[in-house]
Amino acid sequence: MGIYAKRLFPLICDRAMRAPELQARRAQLVDGTSGDVLEIGFGTGLSARFYDPGRVRRLIALEPSDGMTAKSLARIAAARVPIEMLELAGEDLPLPDASVDHVVCSLTLCSVADPARVLSEIRRVLWPGGALHFLEHVRSERPKIARWQDRLNGMQRRF
């Protein structure tokens, strides 16, 4: 793995995702989770502090990037809920059917190889009555911004 994926991208991503408005949305996103929770795209662990230890029994954090995982270790250690880290992608979840109460997915589906397969896996592992909490962005309707999004997304996938 190159220096971009291992060090630069996790640093850039962590700084960008610490924006106050994103942190507020992340706090809202995990509010109401309970029991066994799966977070797909754990990244650098910015959401860990928002999980309520009185409600969440355990958090299964899924992150395929070892650069992101390395950056998340201090946040995992400081978390108020037990976190089980799995360094893999969301297309093949190593969890039994109907085994989690909530799934959290934040700004992740744009970067996975097969979003439909990830969503199918989420449906499989959620128990009936469980909930998916997600926050995603969309491609801008403004042509200039959309072109930049396409360029950056293509660049990110190559790296």
GUSEMAR-940053 format. One record per residue: residue number from 1; y, z, x of N, C-alpha, C in turn; residue in three letters. Coordinates in nm, 2 decimals, always signed. Each point is the difference from the previous one (the first is absolute). Example, Ala and Ser with C-alpha at 12.3 -4.5 7.8 and 13.67 -1.06 7.14 Angstrom:
residues 2
resi n.y n.z n.x ca.y ca.z ca.x c.y c.z c.x resn
1 -0.57 +0.78 +1.32 +0.12 +0.00 -0.09 +0.12 +0.00 +0.09 ALA $
2 +0.11 -0.07 -0.04 +0.11 +0.00 +0.09 +0.11 +0.08 -0.08 SER $
END
This chain:
residues 159
resi n.y n.z n.x ca.y ca.z ca.x c.y c.z c.x resn
1 -0.12 +0.00 +0.08 +0.12 +0.00 -0.08 +0.12 +0.00 +0.09 MET $
2 +0.10 -0.08 -0.03 +0.12 -0.02 +0.08 +0.10 +0.11 -0.02 GLY $
3 +0.10 +0.00 +0.08 +0.10 +0.10 +0.00 +0.08 +0.00 -0.13 ILE $
4 +0.02 -0.12 -0.06 +0.08 -0.01 -0.12 -0.08 +0.08 -0.11 TYR $
5 -0.13 -0.03 -0.02 -0.07 +0.07 -0.11 -0.02 +0.15 +0.03 ALA $
6 -0.02 +0.03 +0.13 -0.04 +0.14 +0.03 +0.13 +0.09 +0.01 LYS $
7 +0.11 -0.05 +0.04 +0.12 +0.09 +0.02 +0.12 -0.05 -0.07 ARG $
8 +0.04 -0.12 +0.01 +0.13 -0.05 -0.06 +0.00 +0.00 -0.15 LEU $
9 -0.10 -0.06 -0.06 +0.00 -0.01 -0.15 -0.01 +0.14 -0.06 PHE $
10 -0.09 +0.09 +0.05 +0.00 +0.13 -0.06 +0.14 +0.07 +0.01 PRO $
11 +0.06 -0.01 +0.11 +0.14 +0.06 +0.02 +0.10 -0.06 -0.10 LEU $
12 +0.00 -0.14 -0.01 +0.10 -0.06 -0.09 -0.03 +0.04 -0.14 ILE $
13 -0.13 -0.01 -0.04 -0.04 +0.03 -0.13 +0.04 +0.15 -0.04 CYS $
14 -0.03 +0.09 +0.09 +0.03 +0.14 -0.02 +0.15 +0.02 -0.02 ASP $
15 +0.08 -0.06 +0.08 +0.14 +0.02 -0.02 +0.05 -0.06 -0.13 ARG $
16 -0.05 -0.12 -0.03 +0.05 -0.07 -0.12 -0.04 +0.08 -0.13 ALA $
17 -0.12 +0.06 +0.00 -0.06 +0.07 -0.11 +0.06 +0.14 -0.02 MET $
18 +0.07 +0.05 +0.10 +0.06 +0.13 -0.01 +0.13 +0.00 -0.07 ARG $
19 +0.05 -0.12 -0.05 +0.12 -0.01 -0.08 +0.00 +0.09 -0.11 ALA $
20 +0.10 +0.08 -0.03 +0.00 +0.10 -0.11 -0.04 -0.06 -0.13 PRO $
21 +0.04 -0.12 -0.04 -0.04 -0.05 -0.13 -0.15 -0.03 -0.01 GLU $
22 -0.06 -0.04 +0.12 -0.14 -0.02 +0.00 -0.08 +0.13 +0.00 LEU $
23 +0.05 +0.10 +0.06 -0.06 +0.13 +0.00 +0.00 +0.06 -0.14 GLN $
24 +0.11 -0.02 -0.07 +0.01 +0.05 -0.14 -0.10 -0.07 -0.09 ALA $
25 -0.01 -0.13 +0.02 -0.10 -0.08 -0.08 -0.14 +0.05 +0.04 ARG $
26 -0.03 +0.02 +0.13 -0.13 +0.04 +0.04 -0.03 +0.14 -0.06 ARG $
27 +0.09 +0.09 -0.01 -0.02 +0.13 -0.06 -0.03 -0.01 -0.14 ALA $
28 +0.07 -0.09 -0.07 -0.03 -0.03 -0.15 -0.14 -0.06 -0.01 GLN $
29 -0.04 -0.08 +0.09 -0.12 -0.07 -0.01 -0.12 +0.09 +0.01 LEU $
30 +0.00 +0.10 +0.08 -0.11 +0.09 +0.01 +0.01 +0.12 -0.09 VAL $
31 +0.11 +0.02 -0.07 +0.02 +0.10 -0.10 -0.11 -0.02 -0.11 ASP $
32 -0.07 +0.10 -0.03 -0.10 -0.01 -0.11 -0.14 -0.03 +0.05 GLY $
33 -0.01 -0.02 +0.13 -0.14 -0.02 +0.05 -0.07 +0.13 +0.01 THR $
34 -0.13 +0.00 -0.02 -0.08 +0.12 +0.01 -0.14 -0.03 +0.03 SER $
35 -0.08 +0.10 +0.03 -0.14 -0.02 +0.03 -0.02 -0.07 +0.14 GLY $
36 -0.09 -0.10 +0.00 -0.03 -0.08 +0.11 +0.09 -0.12 -0.01 ASP $
37 +0.08 -0.02 +0.10 +0.10 -0.11 +0.00 -0.03 -0.10 +0.12 VAL $
38 +0.00 -0.13 -0.03 -0.01 -0.10 +0.11 +0.13 -0.07 +0.01 LEU $
39 +0.05 +0.00 +0.13 +0.13 -0.08 +0.03 -0.04 -0.11 +0.08 GLU $
40 +0.02 -0.12 -0.05 -0.02 -0.13 +0.07 +0.12 -0.04 +0.07 ILE $
41 +0.00 -0.02 +0.13 +0.12 -0.03 +0.08 +0.08 +0.12 +0.03 GLY $
42 -0.07 +0.10 +0.06 +0.06 +0.13 +0.04 +0.11 -0.02 +0.10 PHE $
43 +0.00 -0.11 +0.08 +0.11 -0.02 +0.09 +0.01 +0.11 +0.10 GLY $
44 +0.13 +0.04 +0.02 +0.02 +0.11 +0.10 +0.00 +0.14 -0.07 THR $
45 -0.05 +0.01 -0.12 -0.01 +0.13 -0.06 +0.12 +0.06 -0.07 GLY $
46 +0.10 -0.09 -0.03 +0.12 +0.06 -0.06 -0.02 +0.06 -0.13 LEU $
47 -0.10 -0.04 -0.07 -0.02 +0.06 -0.14 -0.07 +0.13 +0.01 SER $
48 -0.06 +0.04 +0.11 -0.09 +0.12 +0.01 +0.07 +0.13 -0.05 ALA $
49 +0.13 +0.01 +0.03 +0.07 +0.12 -0.04 +0.03 +0.02 -0.15 ARG $
50 -0.02 -0.11 -0.07 +0.03 +0.00 -0.14 -0.12 +0.05 -0.09 PHE $
51 -0.11 +0.00 +0.05 -0.12 +0.04 -0.08 +0.00 +0.15 -0.02 TYR $
52 -0.02 +0.04 -0.13 +0.00 +0.14 -0.04 -0.13 +0.07 +0.03 ASP $
53 -0.01 +0.10 +0.09 -0.12 +0.06 +0.03 -0.06 +0.08 -0.12 PRO $
54 +0.08 +0.03 -0.09 -0.05 +0.07 -0.12 -0.08 -0.09 -0.10 GLY $
55 +0.02 -0.13 +0.02 -0.06 -0.10 -0.09 -0.10 -0.10 +0.07 ARG $
56 +0.03 -0.03 +0.13 -0.08 -0.10 +0.07 -0.11 +0.08 +0.08 VAL $
57 -0.12 -0.03 -0.03 -0.12 +0.06 +0.07 -0.01 -0.06 +0.14 ARG $
58 +0.00 -0.13 +0.01 -0.01 -0.07 +0.13 +0.07 -0.14 -0.01 ARG $
59 +0.05 -0.05 +0.11 +0.06 -0.13 +0.01 -0.08 -0.08 +0.09 LEU $
60 -0.05 -0.11 -0.05 -0.07 -0.10 +0.09 +0.10 -0.11 +0.04 ILE $
61 +0.03 +0.00 +0.12 +0.11 -0.09 +0.05 -0.06 -0.12 +0.07 ALA $
62 +0.03 -0.12 -0.05 -0.06 -0.12 +0.05 +0.11 -0.08 +0.07 LEU $
63 -0.03 -0.03 +0.13 +0.10 -0.08 +0.08 -0.08 -0.07 +0.11 GLU $
64 +0.01 -0.14 -0.01 -0.08 -0.08 +0.10 +0.07 +0.00 +0.14 PRO $
65 +0.12 +0.02 +0.01 +0.08 -0.01 +0.13 -0.01 +0.13 +0.08 SER $
66 -0.07 -0.01 +0.12 +0.00 +0.12 +0.08 +0.13 +0.04 +0.06 ASP $
67 +0.10 -0.10 +0.01 +0.13 +0.04 +0.04 +0.07 +0.08 -0.11 GLY $
68 -0.02 -0.03 -0.13 +0.06 +0.08 -0.11 -0.07 +0.13 +0.00 MET $
69 -0.13 +0.00 +0.01 -0.08 +0.13 +0.00 +0.05 +0.09 +0.11 THR $
70 +0.02 -0.05 +0.12 +0.04 +0.08 +0.11 +0.13 +0.07 -0.03 ALA $
71 +0.09 -0.08 -0.06 +0.13 +0.06 -0.04 +0.00 +0.10 -0.11 LYS $
72 -0.11 +0.00 -0.08 -0.01 +0.09 -0.12 -0.07 +0.13 +0.04 SER $
73 -0.05 +0.02 +0.12 -0.08 +0.12 +0.03 +0.08 +0.13 -0.01 LEU $
74 +0.12 +0.00 +0.04 +0.08 +0.12 -0.01 +0.03 +0.04 -0.15 ALA $
75 +0.02 -0.11 -0.08 +0.02 +0.03 -0.15 -0.13 +0.04 -0.06 ARG $
76 -0.11 -0.05 +0.04 -0.13 +0.05 -0.05 -0.02 +0.15 +0.03 ILE $
77 +0.03 +0.03 +0.13 -0.02 +0.14 +0.04 +0.09 +0.10 -0.08 ALA $
78 +0.12 -0.05 -0.03 +0.10 +0.09 -0.07 -0.02 -0.01 -0.16 ALA $
79 -0.09 -0.08 -0.05 -0.02 -0.02 -0.14 -0.05 +0.13 -0.07 ALA $
80 +0.05 +0.02 -0.12 -0.04 +0.12 -0.08 -0.13 -0.02 -0.08 ARG $
81 -0.06 -0.13 +0.01 -0.12 -0.03 -0.07 -0.10 -0.05 +0.11 VAL $
82 -0.13 +0.02 -0.02 -0.10 -0.06 +0.10 +0.01 -0.15 -0.01 PRO $
83 +0.00 -0.06 +0.12 +0.01 -0.15 +0.00 -0.12 -0.05 +0.08 ILE $
84 -0.07 -0.09 -0.06 -0.12 -0.07 +0.07 +0.05 -0.14 +0.03 GLU $
85 +0.01 -0.03 +0.13 +0.05 -0.13 +0.04 -0.11 -0.10 +0.02 MET $
86 +0.02 -0.12 -0.06 -0.10 -0.11 +0.02 +0.08 -0.12 +0.05 LEU $
87 -0.04 -0.04 +0.12 +0.07 -0.11 +0.06 -0.07 -0.14 -0.04 GLU $
88 +0.03 -0.04 -0.12 -0.05 -0.13 -0.05 +0.09 -0.05 -0.11 LEU $
89 -0.03 -0.13 -0.04 +0.08 -0.06 -0.10 -0.05 +0.03 -0.14 ALA $
90 +0.07 -0.04 -0.10 -0.04 +0.03 -0.14 -0.09 -0.09 -0.07 GLY $
91 -0.05 -0.11 +0.07 -0.08 -0.10 -0.07 -0.15 +0.05 -0.02 GLU $
92 -0.04 +0.10 +0.08 -0.14 +0.05 -0.01 +0.01 +0.15 +0.01 ASP $
93 +0.03 +0.07 -0.10 +0.01 +0.15 +0.00 -0.13 +0.07 +0.01 LEU $
94 -0.02 +0.08 +0.10 -0.13 +0.07 +0.02 -0.01 +0.13 -0.09 PRO $
95 +0.03 -0.02 -0.13 +0.00 +0.11 -0.09 -0.09 -0.04 -0.12 LEU $
96 -0.06 +0.10 -0.06 -0.08 -0.02 -0.12 +0.08 -0.05 -0.12 PRO $
97 -0.06 -0.06 -0.09 +0.07 -0.04 -0.13 +0.05 +0.13 -0.06 ASP $
98 +0.12 -0.02 -0.07 +0.06 +0.11 -0.08 +0.00 +0.13 +0.08 ALA $
99 +0.05 +0.00 +0.12 +0.00 +0.12 +0.09 +0.13 +0.06 +0.03 SER $
100 +0.11 -0.07 -0.04 +0.13 +0.06 +0.02 +0.08 +0.01 -0.13 VAL $
101 +0.09 +0.10 +0.00 +0.08 +0.02 -0.12 +0.13 -0.09 -0.01 ASP $
102 +0.06 -0.02 +0.12 +0.12 -0.08 +0.01 -0.01 -0.09 +0.12 HIS $
103 +0.06 -0.11 -0.01 +0.02 -0.09 +0.12 +0.15 -0.03 +0.01 VAL $
104 +0.05 +0.02 +0.13 +0.14 -0.03 +0.03 +0.00 -0.12 +0.09 VAL $
105 +0.09 -0.09 -0.03 +0.02 -0.12 +0.08 +0.14 -0.04 +0.01 CYS $
106 +0.06 +0.02 +0.12 +0.15 -0.02 +0.01 +0.03 -0.11 +0.10 SER $
107 +0.06 -0.10 -0.04 +0.05 -0.11 +0.08 -0.11 -0.05 +0.09 LEU $
108 -0.12 -0.02 -0.05 -0.12 -0.04 +0.07 -0.06 -0.13 -0.04 THR $
109 +0.00 -0.03 -0.13 -0.07 -0.12 -0.04 +0.05 -0.13 +0.06 LEU $
110 +0.13 +0.00 +0.04 +0.05 -0.12 +0.07 -0.06 -0.03 +0.13 CYS $
111 -0.06 +0.10 +0.06 -0.05 -0.01 +0.14 -0.15 +0.00 +0.01 SER $
112 -0.07 +0.00 -0.11 -0.15 +0.00 +0.01 -0.05 -0.15 -0.01 VAL $
113 -0.12 -0.02 +0.05 -0.05 -0.13 +0.00 -0.04 -0.06 -0.14 ALA $
114 -0.05 +0.09 -0.08 -0.04 -0.04 -0.13 +0.04 +0.10 -0.11 ASP $
115 +0.12 -0.01 -0.05 +0.05 +0.10 -0.10 -0.09 +0.02 -0.12 PRO $
116 -0.05 -0.11 -0.05 -0.09 +0.01 -0.12 -0.12 +0.08 +0.03 ALA $
117 -0.06 -0.02 +0.12 -0.11 +0.08 +0.03 +0.03 +0.15 +0.02 ARG $
118 +0.12 +0.03 +0.05 +0.04 +0.14 +0.02 +0.01 +0.06 -0.14 VAL $
119 +0.07 -0.07 -0.09 +0.02 +0.05 -0.14 -0.14 +0.02 -0.07 LEU $
120 -0.09 -0.09 +0.03 -0.14 +0.02 -0.06 -0.07 +0.12 +0.05 SER $
121 +0.02 +0.03 +0.13 -0.06 +0.12 +0.06 +0.07 +0.12 -0.05 GLU $
122 +0.13 +0.00 -0.02 +0.07 +0.11 -0.06 -0.06 +0.03 -0.14 ILE $
123 -0.01 -0.10 -0.08 -0.06 +0.02 -0.13 -0.14 +0.06 +0.00 ARG $
124 -0.08 -0.05 +0.10 -0.14 +0.05 +0.02 +0.00 +0.15 +0.03 ARG $
125 +0.09 +0.05 +0.09 -0.01 +0.14 +0.05 +0.07 +0.10 -0.09 VAL $
126 +0.09 -0.05 -0.09 +0.07 +0.09 -0.09 -0.09 +0.04 -0.11 LEU $
127 +0.00 +0.13 -0.03 -0.08 +0.04 -0.11 +0.06 -0.04 -0.13 TRP $
128 -0.07 -0.02 -0.11 +0.06 -0.03 -0.13 +0.11 +0.10 -0.04 PRO $
129 +0.11 -0.05 -0.02 +0.11 +0.09 -0.03 +0.09 +0.03 +0.12 GLY $
130 -0.05 -0.04 +0.12 +0.08 +0.02 +0.12 +0.12 -0.09 +0.00 GLY $
131 +0.09 +0.01 +0.09 +0.13 -0.07 +0.00 +0.03 -0.06 +0.14 ALA $
132 +0.05 -0.13 -0.01 +0.05 -0.06 +0.12 +0.15 +0.02 +0.00 LEU $
133 +0.05 +0.05 +0.11 +0.15 +0.02 +0.02 +0.04 -0.10 +0.11 HIS $
134 +0.08 -0.10 -0.04 +0.04 -0.10 +0.10 +0.15 -0.03 +0.01 PHE $
135 +0.04 -0.04 +0.11 +0.14 -0.04 +0.03 -0.01 -0.13 +0.08 LEU $
136 +0.04 -0.11 -0.05 +0.00 -0.12 +0.08 +0.14 -0.07 -0.02 GLU $
137 +0.02 -0.09 +0.09 +0.12 -0.09 +0.00 -0.04 -0.14 -0.04 HIS $
138 +0.09 -0.08 -0.04 -0.03 -0.14 -0.04 +0.09 -0.09 +0.08 VAL $
139 -0.04 -0.13 +0.00 +0.08 -0.10 +0.07 +0.13 -0.02 -0.07 ARG $
140 +0.11 +0.00 +0.07 +0.13 -0.01 -0.06 +0.02 -0.13 -0.07 SER $
141 +0.08 +0.00 -0.11 +0.03 -0.12 -0.07 +0.12 -0.07 +0.07 GLU $
142 +0.06 +0.07 +0.09 +0.11 -0.06 +0.08 -0.06 -0.08 +0.11 ARG $
143 +0.02 -0.13 +0.01 -0.06 -0.09 +0.09 +0.01 +0.04 +0.15 PRO $
144 +0.12 +0.04 +0.04 +0.03 +0.04 +0.14 -0.09 +0.12 +0.04 LYS $
145 +0.00 +0.10 -0.09 -0.08 +0.12 +0.03 -0.15 -0.03 -0.01 ILE $
146 -0.04 -0.09 -0.09 -0.14 -0.04 -0.01 -0.05 -0.07 +0.12 ALA $
147 +0.09 -0.08 +0.06 -0.04 -0.07 +0.12 -0.02 +0.10 +0.12 ARG $
148 +0.08 +0.10 +0.01 -0.02 +0.10 +0.10 -0.12 +0.08 -0.02 TRP $
149 -0.03 +0.04 -0.13 -0.12 +0.07 -0.03 -0.12 -0.08 +0.04 GLN $
150 +0.00 -0.13 -0.03 -0.11 -0.09 +0.04 -0.02 -0.01 +0.15 ASP $
151 +0.11 -0.01 +0.07 -0.01 +0.00 +0.15 -0.05 +0.13 +0.06 ARG $
152 +0.05 +0.11 -0.05 -0.04 +0.13 +0.05 -0.15 +0.03 -0.03 LEU $
153 -0.04 -0.04 -0.12 -0.13 +0.02 -0.05 -0.10 -0.08 +0.09 ASN $
154 +0.04 -0.12 +0.02 -0.09 -0.09 +0.09 +0.00 +0.05 +0.14 GLY $
155 +0.11 +0.05 +0.05 +0.00 +0.06 +0.14 -0.09 +0.12 +0.00 MET $
156 +0.02 +0.09 -0.10 -0.08 +0.12 +0.00 -0.15 -0.03 +0.00 GLN $
157 -0.04 -0.10 -0.08 -0.15 -0.03 -0.01 -0.05 -0.05 +0.13 ARG $
158 +0.08 -0.08 +0.07 -0.04 -0.05 +0.13 -0.02 +0.11 +0.10 ARG $
159 +0.09 +0.10 +0.00 -0.01 +0.11 +0.10 -0.11 +0.10 -0.05 PHE $
END
